[in-house]
């Protein structure tokens, strides 16, 4: 696991908003595990299981609402040292809830593919389309992604956090495992969940000064928790979907006020602060009475790690835009989950009782939660090791 404080980020202070500059956030790449070429048994098992999932199961299921997490849990377990047998067990458990592919209402072509953005019923057609285009790119999936994610007037990159950031998370695994299969799925998922959220990144007019600002994401979230204006707009969790924040002018204005309140004037420090805030919010908002993590808040952490994976590997001119896009997801998710208060002392004041990453990894691959995708990829792989409350709860 990496320590952002030790990475020695060298980032220009003037990069405070989404920018077309060729400069970006300078980070070393995480370790890339090339499962396509690795002859080791575990890697071969992972490659075959990911391809089996791709062939047999749709990327969106249950009335086109749920996302296929199989590459996430398999990839995380593999990186945490799971054996081939454990990977097969995880695949079998995950497969029980998935659905087979269904034919799309029609095909998609190079000329009309943008007409189908946001239409989840065309998931099979999007996968077929991008796989066909891959042939035209000489099977170079990174070149394919460059064209469809990062080029043109409305690049798909600015919609990666649509669909609870699953396209972003999926894409991170594609790069980290050097998997063409996962990358194609991520591209298709991005297309299927594409919605109006991208406009806040595409159009500079949405980036404007707020009545107040802070470089500290925790301070912004804490202020949101106390802002009573939200109470008259969203009063009950689950009553509305995330897109309601964009459909209602009052909700949108308040969301954008807090989105713009986080001033990014020191990306070296604030990128770390953002990841710590996501981890702290996940742990600190759980009560000992419920001992339940918020399913949606988990995605703030897993998506932040995806940003960490992608930053060294995508064009530098999209770095700050991606960071701001992730923050927009944080703000919107926090609003829709009714702005839970969180106690950071559970993170900052802890007693490890001699336990560290060895214990966490063992819990990930050997405990009764080892087939739970969100436990393995979120509450194990991305957690900071100094969270004793997590260690106590999962003992």
TAZI-V41082 format. One record per backbone hydrogen bond with DSSP energy under -0.5 kcal/mol. CO is the residue of the C=O (numbers start at 1). NH is the residue of the N-H. Records with the same first field share a line. If there is no record, write none. Layout:
# TAZI-V41082
CO: NH ; NH
This chain:
# TAZI-V41082
2: 4
3: 6
4: 7
9: 11
12: 15
14: 16
16: 264
24: 26
25: 27
26: 10
31: 33
32: 34
33: 35
34: 37 ; 38
40: 44
41: 45
42: 46
43: 47
44: 48
45: 49
46: 50
47: 51
48: 52
49: 53
50: 54
51: 55
52: 56
53: 57
59: 68
61: 65 ; 66
62: 65
66: 61
67: 69
69: 72 ; 73
70: 74
71: 75
72: 76
73: 77
74: 78
75: 79
76: 80
77: 82
78: 81
83: 87
84: 88
85: 89
86: 90
87: 91
88: 92
89: 93
90: 94
91: 95
92: 96
93: 96
94: 97
95: 98
99: 58
109: 113
112: 115
113: 116
114: 117
116: 119
118: 120
119: 122
120: 123
122: 126
123: 127
124: 128
125: 129
126: 130
127: 131
128: 132
129: 133
130: 134
131: 135
132: 136
133: 137
134: 137 ; 139
135: 138
137: 140
139: 141
140: 144
141: 145
142: 146
143: 147
144: 148
145: 149 ; 150
146: 150
147: 151
148: 156
149: 157
152: 155
155: 158
156: 159
157: 160
159: 162
160: 168
161: 165
162: 167
163: 166
165: 169
166: 170
167: 171
168: 172
169: 173
170: 174
171: 175
172: 176
173: 177
174: 179
175: 178
176: 33
177: 35
178: 180
179: 183
180: 184
181: 185
182: 186
183: 187
184: 188
185: 189
186: 190
187: 191
188: 192
189: 193
190: 194
191: 118 ; 194
195: 198
196: 199
197: 200
198: 201 ; 202
199: 203
202: 204
203: 206
204: 207
206: 208
214: 263
215: 217
216: 220
217: 221
218: 222
219: 223
220: 224
221: 225
222: 226
223: 227
224: 227
226: 228
227: 230
228: 231 ; 232
229: 232
230: 233 ; 234
236: 239
241: 244
242: 245
243: 246 ; 247
244: 248
247: 249
248: 252
249: 253
250: 254
251: 255
252: 256
253: 257
254: 258
255: 259
256: 260
258: 262
259: 262
261: 214 ; 263
262: 264
263: 265
266: 269 ; 270
267: 271
268: 272
269: 273
270: 274
271: 275
272: 276
273: 277
274: 278
275: 279
276: 280
277: 281
278: 282
279: 283
280: 284
281: 285
283: 286
284: 343
287: 291
293: 295
294: 298
295: 299
296: 299 ; 300
297: 300 ; 301
298: 301 ; 302
299: 303
300: 304
301: 305
302: 306
303: 307
304: 308
305: 309
306: 310
307: 311
308: 312
310: 313 ; 314
315: 318
316: 319
318: 322
319: 323
320: 324
321: 325
322: 326
323: 327
324: 328
325: 329
326: 330
327: 331
328: 332
329: 333
330: 334
331: 335
332: 336
333: 337
334: 339
335: 338
342: 344
343: 346
344: 347 ; 348
345: 349
346: 389
348: 350
350: 352
352: 355
356: 360
357: 361
358: 362
359: 363
360: 364
361: 365
362: 366
363: 367
367: 370
369: 372
371: 373
372: 376
373: 377
374: 378 ; 379
375: 380
376: 381
378: 382
386: 388
387: 390 ; 391
388: 392
389: 393
390: 394
392: 395
